[in-house]
Structure formats: structure tokens, C-alpha cells
Amino acid sequence: MDYVLTQHAQDLLLRRNIPIAWIERTLDAPAKVDSDRFDDTLEHRLAPIPEHGHRVLRVIINKSSNPVRVVTFYFDRNMRDKI
């Protein structure tokens, strides 16, 4: 999937030390896709990351952009063991 990172997402990469490969894997092969509750242009893509104890990475994208824009990402504690 073609994508660009927002400045916020770029900053997170540096601060959280999350490999870009994990974000790309979640974008390309999500285990679950959710719509955003408040903004129809946003989509949540979730995938467990085996290399990180199967914690679930949530990547939020703006799907109306071309290419899509990665807005933010984080490990979602509430989704642990649910995917």
C-alpha cells in the first residue's frame, strides 16, 4: 500500500522506536479493520505483532488521501488477545 506519514507519525517513529516494517505489515495485512467513530475519512487497521509479544498495533489512516496518510499508531492494550 502506498502511504505517507504525517509529521505526528514521523515523530512517533523516533520516540517509540517502532519499526516501520510493523506499520507496513499492519497496513498491508490487517487482522481487523474498523471505521473511526467520529470521522468517516479515518480507518483503523489492527494487527498482532509476534515480535512484540503479540501485542496489537493500531494504525490509523486517512483513507480519503491519495496516497493514504498514516495519522498515528500505537499498541492497543484493550485489543490484546482479542485478535
N, CA and C atoms as an extended XYZ file, in Angstrom:
249
Properties=species:S:1:pos:R:3:atomname:S:1:resname:S:1:resid:I:1 pbc="F F F"
N         0.851       -1.177        0.000 N   MET     1
C         0.000        0.000        0.000 CA  MET     1
C         0.895        1.237        0.000 C   MET     1
N         0.584        2.164       -0.886 N   ASP     2
C         1.287        3.444       -0.884 CA  ASP     2
C         0.755        4.300        0.260 C   ASP     2
N         1.648        4.972        0.951 N   TYR     3
C         1.245        5.797        2.094 CA  TYR     3
C         2.264        6.902        2.312 C   TYR     3
N         1.860        7.900        3.071 N   VAL     4
C         2.775        8.919        3.578 CA  VAL     4
C         2.525        9.046        5.076 C   VAL     4
N         3.546        9.432        5.791 N   LEU     5
C         3.425        9.637        7.234 CA  LEU     5
C         3.185       11.110        7.520 C   LEU     5
N         2.234       11.404        8.394 N   THR     6
C         2.079       12.780        8.856 CA  THR     6
C         3.291       13.123        9.715 C   THR     6
N         3.480       14.389        9.988 N   GLN     7
C         4.591       14.795       10.857 CA  GLN     7
C         4.458       14.138       12.228 C   GLN     7
N         3.235       14.048       12.721 N   HIS     8
C         2.990       13.394       14.013 CA  HIS     8
C         3.463       11.943       13.966 C   HIS     8
N         3.124       11.221       12.907 N   ALA     9
C         3.530        9.820       12.783 CA  ALA     9
C         5.050        9.702       12.666 C   ALA     9
N         5.680       10.612       11.955 N   GLN    10
C         7.143       10.602       11.854 CA  GLN    10
C         7.779       10.803       13.228 C   GLN    10
N         7.217       11.716       14.003 N   ASP    11
C         7.725       11.957       15.358 CA  ASP    11
C         7.573       10.711       16.230 C   ASP    11
N         6.435       10.018       16.080 N   LEU    12
C         6.206        8.803       16.863 CA  LEU    12
C         7.226        7.725       16.532 C   LEU    12
N         7.579        7.609       15.260 N   LEU    13
C         8.581        6.613       14.864 CA  LEU    13
C         9.872        6.805       15.647 C   LEU    13
N        10.277        8.030       15.790 N   LEU    14
C        11.514        8.315       16.517 CA  LEU    14
C        11.365        8.091       18.017 C   LEU    14
N        10.245        8.538       18.578 N   ARG    15
C        10.036        8.453       20.036 CA  ARG    15
C         9.767        7.032       20.508 C   ARG    15
N         8.955        6.298       19.764 N   ARG    16
C         8.512        4.984       20.236 CA  ARG    16
C         9.371        3.837       19.735 C   ARG    16
N        10.270        4.130       18.798 N   ASN    17
C        11.176        3.108       18.282 CA  ASN    17
C        10.424        1.890       17.744 C   ASN    17
N         9.337        2.122       17.039 N   ILE    18
C         8.559        1.056       16.407 CA  ILE    18
C         9.045        0.921       14.967 C   ILE    18
N         9.467       -0.276       14.558 N   PRO    19
C         9.964       -0.446       13.193 CA  PRO    19
C         8.894       -0.122       12.145 C   PRO    19
N         9.305        0.563       11.104 N   ILE    20
C         8.384        0.914       10.021 CA  ILE    20
C         7.818       -0.351        9.376 C   ILE    20
N         8.564       -1.446        9.413 N   ALA    21
C         8.083       -2.707        8.836 CA  ALA    21
C         6.811       -3.183        9.533 C   ALA    21
N         6.686       -2.940       10.832 N   TRP    22
C         5.476       -3.339       11.550 CA  TRP    22
C         4.286       -2.507       11.100 C   TRP    22
N         4.511       -1.236       10.861 N   ILE    23
C         3.440       -0.366       10.379 CA  ILE    23
C         3.019       -0.806        8.983 C   ILE    23
N         3.991       -1.072        8.124 N   GLU    24
C         3.686       -1.505        6.762 CA  GLU    24
C         2.949       -2.834        6.756 C   GLU    24
N         3.350       -3.753        7.620 N   ARG    25
C         2.669       -5.045        7.714 CA  ARG    25
C         1.207       -4.854        8.133 C   ARG    25
N         0.982       -3.959        9.073 N   THR    26
C        -0.382       -3.690        9.535 CA  THR    26
C        -1.208       -3.033        8.439 C   THR    26
N        -0.604       -2.150        7.664 N   LEU    27
C        -1.308       -1.522        6.545 CA  LEU    27
C        -1.668       -2.546        5.474 C   LEU    27
N        -0.718       -3.427        5.142 N   ASP    28
C        -0.900       -4.369        4.039 CA  ASP    28
C        -1.749       -5.584        4.396 C   ASP    28
N        -1.664       -6.043        5.628 N   ALA    29
C        -2.366       -7.272        6.010 CA  ALA    29
C        -2.962       -7.146        7.407 C   ALA    29
N        -3.927       -6.247        7.587 N   PRO    30
C        -4.521       -6.095        8.920 CA  PRO    30
C        -5.357       -7.319        9.299 C   PRO    30
N        -5.327       -7.659       10.570 N   ALA    31
C        -6.187       -8.731       11.073 CA  ALA    31
C        -7.610       -8.223       11.263 C   ALA    31
N        -7.744       -6.902       11.427 N   LYS    32
C        -9.051       -6.284       11.660 CA  LYS    32
C        -9.001       -4.860       11.129 C   LYS    32
N       -10.114       -4.433       10.538 N   VAL    33
C       -10.249       -3.060       10.045 CA  VAL    33
C       -11.521       -2.478       10.645 C   VAL    33
N       -11.397       -1.328       11.291 N   ASP    34
C       -12.544       -0.647       11.905 CA  ASP    34
C       -12.684        0.751       11.323 C   ASP    34
N       -13.914        1.216       11.256 N   SER    35
C       -14.163        2.614       10.910 CA  SER    35
C       -13.968        3.454       12.159 C   SER    35
N       -13.626        4.701       11.972 N   ASP    36
C       -13.499        5.618       13.092 CA  ASP    36
C       -14.895        6.022       13.556 C   ASP    36
N       -15.085        6.154       14.848 N   ARG    37
C       -16.404        6.505       15.387 CA  ARG    37
C       -16.815        7.932       15.083 C   ARG    37
N       -15.846        8.809       14.852 N   PHE    38
C       -16.157       10.226       14.713 CA  PHE    38
C       -15.874       10.804       13.332 C   PHE    38
N       -14.989       10.183       12.583 N   ASP    39
C       -14.546       10.756       11.308 CA  ASP    39
C       -14.585        9.683       10.223 C   ASP    39
N       -15.461        9.849        9.247 N   ASP    40
C       -15.628        8.856        8.184 CA  ASP    40
C       -14.402        8.712        7.292 C   ASP    40
N       -13.506        9.683        7.318 N   THR    41
C       -12.318        9.591        6.467 CA  THR    41
C       -11.212        8.757        7.104 C   THR    41
N       -11.370        8.419        8.390 N   LEU    42
C       -10.336        7.664        9.095 CA  LEU    42
C       -10.687        6.190        9.180 C   LEU    42
N        -9.660        5.363        9.128 N   GLU    43
C        -9.817        3.915        9.227 CA  GLU    43
C        -8.746        3.394       10.176 C   GLU    43
N        -9.126        2.431       11.009 N   HIS    44
C        -8.209        1.828       11.976 CA  HIS    44
C        -7.839        0.438       11.467 C   HIS    44
N        -6.563        0.193       11.313 N   ARG    45
C        -6.071       -1.118       10.887 CA  ARG    45
C        -5.287       -1.714       12.048 C   ARG    45
N        -5.632       -2.951       12.399 N   LEU    46
C        -5.035       -3.588       13.568 CA  LEU    46
C        -4.403       -4.916       13.191 C   LEU    46
N        -3.261       -5.207       13.812 N   ALA    47
C        -2.587       -6.483       13.583 CA  ALA    47
C        -1.725       -6.827       14.792 C   ALA    47
N        -1.726       -8.109       15.181 N   PRO    48
C        -0.818       -8.527       16.247 CA  PRO    48
C         0.616       -8.561       15.713 C   PRO    48
N         1.552       -8.203       16.557 N   ILE    49
C         2.965       -8.185       16.184 CA  ILE    49
C         3.673       -9.283       16.988 C   ILE    49
N         3.938      -10.437       16.355 N   PRO    50
C         4.551      -11.559       17.085 CA  PRO    50
C         5.879      -11.198       17.746 C   PRO    50
N         6.665      -10.343       17.083 N   GLU    51
C         7.971       -9.973       17.616 CA  GLU    51
C         7.871       -9.092       18.860 C   GLU    51
N         6.675       -8.650       19.171 N   HIS    52
C         6.468       -7.766       20.326 CA  HIS    52
C         5.425       -8.380       21.266 C   HIS    52
N         5.549       -9.684       21.480 N   GLY    53
C         4.668      -10.377       22.407 CA  GLY    53
C         3.225      -10.453       21.947 C   GLY    53
N         3.005      -10.424       20.640 N   HIS    54
C         1.669      -10.466       20.033 CA  HIS    54
C         0.783       -9.300       20.459 C   HIS    54
N         1.408       -8.209       20.887 N   ARG    55
C         0.624       -7.003       21.178 CA  ARG    55
C         0.042       -6.494       19.873 C   ARG    55
N        -1.113       -5.849       19.959 N   VAL    56
C        -1.839       -5.406       18.766 CA  VAL    56
C        -1.469       -3.965       18.438 C   VAL    56
N        -0.959       -3.781       17.221 N   LEU    57
C        -0.620       -2.452       16.730 CA  LEU    57
C        -1.834       -1.882       16.005 C   LEU    57
N        -2.241       -0.689       16.398 N   ARG    58
C        -3.353        0.019       15.752 CA  ARG    58
C        -2.750        1.162       14.939 C   ARG    58
N        -3.010        1.142       13.632 N   VAL    59
C        -2.534        2.186       12.731 CA  VAL    59
C        -3.762        2.907       12.191 C   VAL    59
N        -3.835        4.205       12.413 N   ILE    60
C        -4.980        4.997       11.964 CA  ILE    60
C        -4.555        5.773       10.731 C   ILE    60
N        -5.336        5.583        9.658 N   ILE    61
C        -5.011        6.223        8.389 CA  ILE    61
C        -6.154        7.116        7.931 C   ILE    61
N        -5.806        8.102        7.122 N   ASN    62
C        -6.810        8.901        6.425 CA  ASN    62
C        -6.953        8.253        5.062 C   ASN    62
N        -8.034        7.510        4.875 N   LYS    63
C        -8.223        6.739        3.645 CA  LYS    63
C        -8.678        7.601        2.477 C   LYS    63
N        -9.078        8.843        2.730 N   SER    64
C        -9.537        9.705        1.645 CA  SER    64
C        -8.372       10.386        0.929 C   SER    64
N        -7.177       10.305        1.490 N   SER    65
C        -5.989       10.880        0.850 CA  SER    65
C        -5.424        9.889       -0.161 C   SER    65
N        -4.733       10.421       -1.145 N   ASN    66
C        -4.092        9.561       -2.129 CA  ASN    66
C        -2.663       10.037       -2.321 C   ASN    66
N        -1.672        9.293       -1.832 N   PRO    67
C        -1.790        8.030       -1.115 CA  PRO    67
C        -2.350        8.247        0.291 C   PRO    67
N        -2.732        7.134        0.931 N   VAL    68
C        -3.295        7.259        2.277 CA  VAL    68
C        -2.247        7.872        3.200 C   VAL    68
N        -2.736        8.559        4.226 N   ARG    69
C        -1.849        9.204        5.203 CA  ARG    69
C        -1.943        8.459        6.528 C   ARG    69
N        -0.802        8.060        7.048 N   VAL    70
C        -0.752        7.458        8.379 CA  VAL    70
C        -0.799        8.606        9.372 C   VAL    70
N        -1.895        8.660       10.129 N   VAL    71
C        -2.114        9.753       11.071 CA  VAL    71
C        -1.400        9.480       12.389 C   VAL    71
N        -1.588        8.269       12.914 N   THR    72
C        -0.970        7.894       14.187 CA  THR    72
C        -0.954        6.380       14.305 C   THR    72
N        -0.272        5.878       15.305 N   PHE    73
C        -0.235        4.444       15.573 CA  PHE    73
C         0.172        4.234       17.024 C   PHE    73
N        -0.278        3.111       17.572 N   TYR    74
C         0.077        2.782       18.956 CA  TYR    74
C        -0.293        1.336       19.233 C   TYR    74
N         0.296        0.775       20.270 N   PHE    75
C        -0.088       -0.556       20.710 CA  PHE    75
C        -1.340       -0.419       21.560 C   PHE    75
N        -2.380       -1.127       21.157 N   ASP    76
C        -3.693       -1.016       21.791 CA  ASP    76
C        -3.835       -2.085       22.873 C   ASP    76
N        -3.694       -1.674       24.109 N   ARG    77
C        -3.784       -2.617       25.236 CA  ARG    77
C        -5.149       -3.291       25.324 C   ARG    77
N        -6.188       -2.591       24.913 N   ASN    78
C        -7.544       -3.147       25.001 CA  ASN    78
C        -7.786       -4.282       24.010 C   ASN    78
N        -6.960       -4.389       22.979 N   MET    79
C        -7.152       -5.424       21.963 CA  MET    79
C        -6.280       -6.656       22.188 C   MET    79
N        -5.473       -6.628       23.219 N   ARG    80
C        -4.599       -7.774       23.488 CA  ARG    80
C        -5.424       -9.045       23.649 C   ARG    80
N        -5.021      -10.095       22.970 N   ASP    81
C        -5.681      -11.412       22.999 CA  ASP    81
C        -7.082      -11.399       22.394 C   ASP    81
N        -7.459      -10.356       21.673 N   LYS    82
C        -8.775      -10.304       21.030 CA  LYS    82
C        -8.681      -10.515       19.522 C   LYS    82
N        -7.478      -10.476       19.005 N   ILE    83
C        -7.292      -10.703       17.563 CA  ILE    83
C        -6.399      -11.911       17.389 C   ILE    83
